[in-house]
């Protein structure tokens, strides 16, 4: 179990450092920045590479919503959920701390109070949504996209699936999810990722963290239940 938790820590660390790091350091550079598409690809690449690095150790969840979803889908033991979630959150916070330290090495960033929608790659609804989407719209996008993400994960890793390409499918799915929802919530679908960066921003994102725990976990559990229904009987 210690090796599995370490793998979840490292994988979530990589996801937050790579995904949020691309948003904070590389997205907004005039004429040279990678923009929304680049950030979406960066998140997908972190999951893709992390899956191949750590999937054989821990299953490569890197996301509390995925862990809850896999448990709801009978792919993971409920008793192991708390340990995985704690490791994921700590890994995310460690990555956000590294990212903050690096970002503060730039004078322009150091003078930025980290306020406003999306500051330091934070997630939000209403005034903290990148383009002002309502709480209801943000709830729908987070629940639906997290559910789809879990369904893709369970399908790609099914015993009758193509295991060697599972990481590619999962990484591309997360890329697509970000392409859809960055303008809406700055894309969470991952409570650990949301928590990690919110702790370092100064824009009120911590006050909305409950939302980015509740909605992705609801979506994850829903996705797990849907996939379990789809394969029940076929597996038997």
C-alpha positions in Angstrom: 0.0 0.0 0.0 2.8 2.4 0.7 4.1 2.0 -2.8 0.6 2.5 -4.2 0.1 5.7 -2.2 3.6 7.0 -3.2 2.7 6.4 -6.8 -0.6 8.4 -6.4 1.3 11.2 -4.7 3.9 11.3 -7.5 1.3 11.0 -10.3 -0.9 13.8 -8.9 2.2 15.9 -8.3 3.0 15.5 -12.0 -0.5 16.3 -13.1 -0.7 19.5 -11.2 2.8 20.6 -12.0 2.4 19.8 -15.7 -1.2 20.9 -16.2 -1.4 23.9 -13.9 2.2 24.8 -14.6 1.4 25.2 -18.3 -1.5 27.4 -17.5 0.4 29.6 -15.0 3.8 29.9 -16.8 3.2 29.3 -20.5 -0.4 30.1 -21.4 -0.5 33.9 -21.3 2.8 35.0 -22.9 2.0 37.5 -25.7 2.4 36.0 -29.2 4.2 32.9 -27.8 1.8 31.6 -25.2 0.2 28.2 -25.6 -3.4 29.3 -24.9 -6.3 27.1 -23.9 -5.4 24.4 -26.5 -1.9 24.1 -25.1 -3.1 23.9 -21.5 -5.6 21.2 -22.5 -2.9 19.2 -24.2 -0.6 19.6 -21.2 -3.2 18.1 -18.9 -3.8 15.2 -21.3 0.0 14.6 -21.5 0.4 14.5 -17.8 -2.2 11.8 -17.4 -1.0 9.9 -20.4 2.6 9.8 -19.2 1.6 9.3 -15.6 -0.5 6.3 -16.5 2.4 4.5 -18.1 4.7 5.4 -15.3 2.5 4.5 -12.4 -0.5 2.6 -13.7 1.1 -0.8 -12.9 1.7 0.3 -9.3 -1.4 2.1 -8.2 -3.8 2.1 -11.1 -2.9 5.8 -11.9 -6.0 7.5 -10.5 -4.4 10.9 -9.6 -7.9 12.2 -8.9 -10.3 11.7 -5.9 -13.3 11.7 -8.3 -11.7 8.9 -10.3 -11.0 6.9 -7.1 -14.7 7.4 -6.0 -15.9 6.5 -9.5 -13.8 3.3 -9.7 -15.1 2.3 -6.3 -18.7 2.9 -7.3 -18.0 0.8 -10.4 -16.6 -2.1 -8.4 -13.1 -1.6 -9.8 -11.6 -0.4 -6.5 -12.0 -1.3 -2.8 -13.9 1.4 -0.8 -11.6 0.8 2.2 -8.7 2.1 0.2 -10.4 5.3 -0.9 -9.4 7.6 2.0 -5.7 6.7 1.7 -5.7 7.4 -2.1 -7.5 10.7 -1.7 -5.1 11.9 1.0 -2.1 11.0 -1.1 -3.5 12.7 -4.1 -4.3 15.9 -2.3 -0.8 16.1 -0.7 0.8 15.4 -4.0 -1.2 18.2 -5.6 -0.4 20.7 -2.9 3.3 19.8 -3.1 3.3 20.5 -6.9 1.4 23.8 -6.4 4.1 24.9 -3.8 6.8 24.2 -6.3 4.9 26.0 -9.1 4.3 29.0 -6.8 8.0 29.2 -5.9 9.1 29.1 -9.5 6.5 31.6 -10.6 7.5 34.0 -7.8 11.0 34.0 -9.4 9.5 36.3 -12.1 9.2 40.0 -11.0 6.0 40.5 -13.0 4.4 37.5 -11.4 5.6 38.4 -7.9 3.9 41.8 -8.2 0.6 40.1 -9.2 -1.7 39.7 -6.2 -3.1 36.5 -7.7 -6.6 37.9 -7.8 -9.4 37.5 -10.3 -11.1 34.6 -12.2 -8.7 31.8 -13.0 -5.7 33.3 -11.1 -3.0 30.7 -10.5 -5.0 28.2 -12.6 -7.8 28.1 -10.0 -11.3 26.9 -10.7 -14.5 28.8 -10.1 -18.1 29.6 -11.0 -19.9 33.0 -11.2 -17.4 35.8 -10.8 -14.6 33.3 -10.6 -15.5 31.5 -13.8 -13.1 32.5 -16.6 -16.1 33.7 -18.7 -18.7 34.3 -16.0 -20.7 31.1 -16.3 -23.4 30.5 -13.6 -23.1 28.0 -10.8 -25.8 25.8 -12.5 -23.9 25.7 -15.8 -20.6 24.9 -14.0 -22.3 22.2 -12.0 -23.6 20.5 -15.2 -20.3 20.7 -17.0 -18.3 19.3 -14.0 -20.7 16.4 -13.3 -21.1 15.4 -16.9 -17.5 15.6 -17.9 -16.2 13.8 -14.8 -18.8 11.0 -15.5 -17.6 10.7 -19.0 -14.0 10.7 -17.9 -14.6 7.8 -15.5 -16.5 5.9 -18.2 -13.6 6.2 -20.6 -11.1 5.1 -17.9 -13.2 2.0 -17.1 -13.7 1.2 -20.7 -10.1 1.7 -21.7 -8.9 -0.5 -18.8 -11.5 -3.2 -19.1 -10.1 -6.7 -19.3 -11.4 -7.0 -22.9 -10.0 -3.6 -23.9 -6.7 -2.7 -25.4 -4.7 -2.2 -22.3 -1.5 -1.1 -24.1 -3.3 2.0 -25.4 -5.4 2.8 -22.4 -3.2 5.7 -21.4 -3.5 7.2 -24.8 -7.3 7.1 -24.7 -7.4 8.5 -21.1 -5.0 11.3 -21.9 -6.9 12.3 -25.0 -10.1 12.2 -23.1 -8.8 14.6 -20.5 -7.5 16.9 -23.3 -10.9 17.0 -24.9 -12.5 17.7 -21.5 -10.3 20.7 -21.0 -10.9 22.0 -24.6 -14.6 22.0 -23.7 -14.6 23.4 -20.2 -11.6 25.7 -19.6 -13.8 28.7 -20.5 -16.5 27.5 -18.1 -14.8 26.5 -14.8 -11.1 26.5 -15.9 -11.7 22.7 -15.8 -11.5 20.9 -12.5 -13.0 17.3 -12.8 -10.4 16.7 -10.1 -10.8 17.9 -6.5 -7.1 17.5 -5.7 -6.1 19.7 -8.5 -8.6 22.4 -7.5 -7.5 22.3 -3.9 -3.8 22.5 -4.6 -3.8 25.8 -6.5 -6.6 27.4 -4.6 -4.5 27.4 -1.5 -1.9 29.7 -3.1 -4.3 32.2 -4.9 -5.9 35.2 -3.4 -9.1 35.3 -5.3 -11.6 33.6 -3.0 -11.2 30.2 -4.8 -11.0 28.4 -1.4 -14.6 29.5 -0.7 -15.8 27.6 -3.7 -13.7 24.4 -3.1 -16.7 22.6 -1.7 -18.3 22.8 -5.2 -15.2 21.4 -6.9 -15.2 18.5 -4.5 -18.9 17.8 -4.7 -19.6 18.0 -8.4 -16.6 16.0 -9.7 -17.2 13.3 -7.0 -20.9 13.1 -8.0 -19.9 12.8 -11.6 -17.3 10.2 -10.9 -19.7 8.0 -8.9 -22.3 8.5 -11.6 -19.8 7.4 -14.3 -18.8 4.4 -12.3 -22.5 3.3 -11.8 -23.3 3.8 -15.5 -20.3 1.7 -16.7 -21.1 -1.0 -14.1 -24.6 -1.2 -15.5 -23.3 -1.3 -19.1 -21.0 -4.3 -18.5 -23.1 -6.2 -16.0 -24.1 -9.4 -17.6 -21.5 -9.2 -20.3 -18.8 -9.7 -17.6 -20.8 -12.5 -16.1 
